[in-house]
Amino acid sequence: MRFKSKLVFAISLVVAVVLVAVMVSVLLLTHMVNKPSTPAPIGSSISIYLGPTIYVVGPQSLTQRLVSVGIPQSKIAPTSLDQLPNLPNNSVVMIDWSVIKPYIAYSTIGKNITLNLTSPAVGLLEGLFAKGDLVLVNVSRSEAPIAELLLSYTMARGANVVVYGPNGARSYLVPMLEMPINSNYTLIGATAIRTPYGIAVLVGPVSLEGLPNLFWYWLWSIEAAKGDKPTTNQDPGNGFRNVGPCYVYYWYFLGWLQSWYGVHSSGNFTFLWDLQSLENQVAIGISAYDYGIAAVQDNYGDMFYYDSCILMLNSVLGSTANHEGVIGAELLGDVAYYLTNNGSGG
């Protein structure tokens, strides 16, 4: 069956879930089911770059990769690890794994990763997240999980992403997202943004070509969370059809949309989302095109999208019979299939 108009079919999933806090840290794993093996390319180059300066710690080849996709040389500032603590707040830092790896002690057994929390790199990265930086690590696909764990843990420490248990006990929330990666080398990024309702945690792999979008919306999100952007009375139940629920929740969480119904007004929430979703956003705030991450494109140009996120309390509600802490949370997600003018029905 053929369609002459552009259509999109989206299924939104909102599920109440319970998380369990175990020992000193909380490790949250979000698994994507039936992960596509060939994500659609975002583009080969950047026509106009209006983003922030990128502070690069690594070989000249890393700088050349940025230049090759259209980022001006004038916006790339080579630096060293010992200079990173002196950078301005809310900086963008890109580090090559070969530079920081000698300062990390870790071991792997199968899929289990053990990170030495006294490694010199832990304190360095913690300081970057404490001042609101966006940190990216250029790493091989095989070592990407190690880099993501390192970024997630140091972000939790630096940005004070914690869960409070009985008697004020603190546990770091360390999110790791399993996302499809379609290259030998990838960028793993992490950042945390303080909002009127808590803290938004963004972590995961991103593409080189998608960096301008990512940087723009990251900076925009920081300003929106400060209340420096116009607000609106738009309601997700009125006009947000075919919009991913994670996008709606994110903009509410930033305080950009006014109507939050008082449910999440306590400021005691953590919003977990993959960084790639912010990279893939195509319009300011909520728009008809916020479907999620572009995953697979067919021969007709039709596109399959997916997305997921978690909104959770940052305190323990109670305990199980085994004395494990119980945390209230909502798991949200959507899948969408966008049909082009020449697309096929399915």
Beta strands, then each sheet from edge to edge (+ up, - down):
strand 1: 7-21
strand 2: 25-31
strand 3: 54-57
strand 4: 76-78
strand 5: 92-96
strand 6: 106-109
strand 7: 112-115
strand 8: 134-140
strand 9: 162-164
strand 10: 170-178
strand 11: 185-195
strand 12: 198-206
strand 13: 269-274
strand 14: 293-297
strand 15: 303-313
strand 16: 318-319
strand 17: 325-339
sheet 1: 1+ 17- 15+ 13- 12- 11+ 8- 5- 3- 4-
sheet 2: 1+ 17- 16+
sheet 3: 1+ 17- 15+ 14-
sheet 4: 2+ 10+ 9-
sheet 5: 6+ 7-
end
